[in-house]
Amino acid sequence: MNPDASVKALASIEFDLAPLAEGQEVTIKWRGNPVFIRHRTAKEIEAAAAVKMEDLIDPLARNANVKESDPATGENRVLKGHEKYIIMMAVCTHLGCVPQGNNGEYGIVEGSAKHGGWFCPCHGSHYDTAGRIRKGPAPENLHIPEYSFLSDTKVKIG
């Protein structure tokens, strides 16, 4: 009655973060769902930390790596010691669309370049540099799966 090897193989995946440059984001698949992995810049991390909790639509971290009731601080949306990497399910919590990265009203603008933040064009939900819902119909922050670091540059999701 135990799951077979193919099911166990899908339970977790490993991803090498070494090729991911600062400010770069990739979308991978895990358990058939898209997952955002972003190497955040210092300004994106600072912007996330500066947000007041009363400005958030969803006050909960939605992070499988912390307690269910933990607040959605910038620190509770990542793993301690690895703040430059944010790993989130790439599924809008409104209707399951895939938000666009480096878009929306809550990214960082430097010169003519915009980075960080996500926008779901289907219904207008805007997420900040920590993946927290800031504007639009989405009721919850982007969810963060259980993950751990196997080394400084290798992460295991699931």
N, C-alpha and C positions, 0 to 999 in steps of 0.2 A: 504493500500500500504506500510505499515511499515514492517520491517523484523520481522519474528517470533522469539520466545524465543530461539530456537536452534541456529539461526544465531547470535543473540545478545550474547549468551553464548560463542561463538567462537571469538568474537571481542576482548576479553581480557582474560588473565589468571593471576593467582597469583602464586608466587613461594616462598617457605621458604628457605632463604639462610643459616639459622643457621647450618644445618648439613654439609655445604660445607666448608671443611678445606682449609687453605691457600695452594695454588698451585694445588688445585683440580678443575676439570672442569666437567660439566655435559652437556648433550645435551637433550633438551626437545623439544616437538612439540607445535607449535602455528600456528593456521590457516593452518594446514597441512604441515608446513615447519619446518625443524630443526632449533633450536636456541642454540648457545653456551652460557653458563653462566660459567664464570671462576672467581675464587677468586685468584687474582693475588698476587704474592709475592712482597715485596718491591723492589727487584732487577728487576723484570719485569716492574714495574711502572717506575723506574729510567731509564731503557733501553728505554722505549717508550718516555719518556720526553727528552732524550738526542739526539734523531734523528733530524737532520737538515731538514727543509722543502724542500730544494733543492735536497735531496736524495730520495724523494718520487716520485713514478710514478703518483699517484693520489693525488693532493694537497688538495682535499676537504674532510671534516670530514665525510660526508655520514651518519650523525647522525640526526634522526628525532627530536631530542630534542634541537637542536641548529639551527641557521640560515643556510639556504641552501648553502650560500657562505662562511661559516666559514672554516678556514684552518684545516687540519688534524693533529693538535697538539695532543700530548698524552692527554692533558686536555680536548680537544673537542671531544674525543672518549668515554668519560665516563660522569657521572653526578657529579658535584661538591659536595664534602663531602663524596662521595662513590667511590673514585678512585680505591679502591682495587677490585671492581667488574666490569668486562666488560661483556656486554650482546650484542651479535651480531647475525645476521642471519647467519646460518651455511651453506651458499650456495656460492660456488665459483662464482665470477662475470665473469668468462670466459665462462663456459658452464653449470653451475648449479650443479656441483659435490659437495660433502661434504668433505671439507678439514680435514686432520688428525691433531689433537691437539698434542702439545709437540713434534713437528717435524719441519722440514724445517731448513733453514739456519739462521733464525733470532730469534731463541729462546735463552734462557740462559743455558749455560752448567756449571754445578757445579759438580766437581768430575766426576763420570760416569753417572750422571743423567742429562737429558735435560728437560727443562720445558718452557712453553710459546711458542708462535709462532705456526703457522699452515702451513701445506703443502698439496697441492692438487696433488696427484700422477698421476692423469689422464693426465695432461698436464704440470706439473712442476711449478705451481704458489706457491710462498713463501710469507707468511704474517708474520708480526712481532708481538710483544707482545701486540700491540694495534689493531691488525687485519688490518693493512695497507699493501697493496700490495707492495712488495719490489723487486720481481724478477719473471719473467715468463709472460705468455700471458694475465693474468687477467687485465682488464682495470681499475677496480675500487677497492677501499677498501671494505672489508666486510661491509655490511650495518648494521646500528644500528636502531632497531625499537624504536618507542615511548615507553617509560617506566617511571615509577615513583616509589619512595619508599614509602610504606605505613607505615613502621616502620624501625628500624635499620636492621632488618633481613627479612623483607617481601617486595617483589617487585611485581608490577603489570605491565605486558607487554600488550600494546595495549590500 
